[in-house]
Structures are given as structure tokens and as C-alpha cells.
Amino acid sequence: MQDKEPFQEPGCLRLGLQLIGAAAWLAVIAAILTGLSRNSFLVMYAATVCGALATSALALMWLLPWAMNTEAPRKQFRLASAFYFMTLVAVYLAAIRWVVVQVERQMAQEGVRESLPWQAVMAMGAGVTLFLVITYPWVLRLAESLMWLAVWIVRWPPARRCLKFCLRRK
């Protein structure tokens, strides 16, 4: 039987590249959303990053009992899984609705009084699906990079002293 190799922390270069790549991909999505909504790029980028961080936090909360290797009851994990996937479905449907509303708003500004045919709505749903499938691994890479950044900050001696001081005051 082979011994398992000890866990090694990911390298700083890899995590930095993941963080930059995730930020760049979120900027691409924000640019597309800016074109659809005609809002400011900074507002759309902030909303995209906040959405990615919220999705990452949900994924981490969902996987936390498994990662801590606690014997969480099976029903509790099933309930957490159902909550997580319902939230992702709600985000997905909200994204499709938002895109459809923005396109109809632009059509109304151009003087078109018709609503979108169902084929167009289905095509927009397929486009949103494609973007979400491509985006999800980048969101997980963003979460991993930020989590390791937090670990490194907590291990930094000045940050440890500050944390000890703050926790002692409570």
C-alpha cells in the first residue's frame, strides 16, 4: 500500500494567476452586462464580483461539513444541498429574466412595441447557461485564491497580534 503524499499548499504564483484570471473573466462578463444595460462598467463589475463572492460563500458553506470531516447527519447535508442548488437555480432564472428585460427595454427605446418571441428568450437562456457554465470554475478559483490569501494573512505575525487583540476585547 502506498502512503499518501502530505498536503502541500498551492504556490503563490498559481493562486495569483487564478485571481487575476477570475477578475479578468468577471470583467468580460461585466462589459457584456454593461452593453446590455447601459449602466456604468464599475457598477456592473462591482455587482458581478459581489455575485461571485456570494456564490463562493454559498459553495464554501455547503462543503464545510464535508471539509471539516465532521459526521454531519445525512439529512442535514441533503437539506444544505437542496438549499444550495435552489439558490443557484434562482440566480440562473433571475439572470435570464434580467437579460430579457434589458433587451425589451432597449427594443422599447428604439420604438419596437412587440415582445420577444419565445425562441429569443430560449436563446438568451442558452447564452446565460453557457456563461454560467464557463464562469463557475472561475468563481471557484476566485474562492480558492481568496481563501488561501486569508490563511496567509492570518499566519502573518502582525495580523495574528491584531486578531488576538481584537478577540481579547470581546
Buried (B, 14 or more C-beta within 10 A) or exposed (E): EEEEEEEEEEEEEEBEEBBEBBBEBBBBBBBBBBEBBEBEEEEBBEBBBEBBBEBBEBBBEBEEBEEEEEEEEEEEBEEBEEEBEEBBEEBBEEBBBBBBEBBBEBBEEEEEEEEBEEEEBEEBBEBBEEBBEEBBEBBBBBBBBBEBBEEEEEEEEEEEEEEEEEEEEE
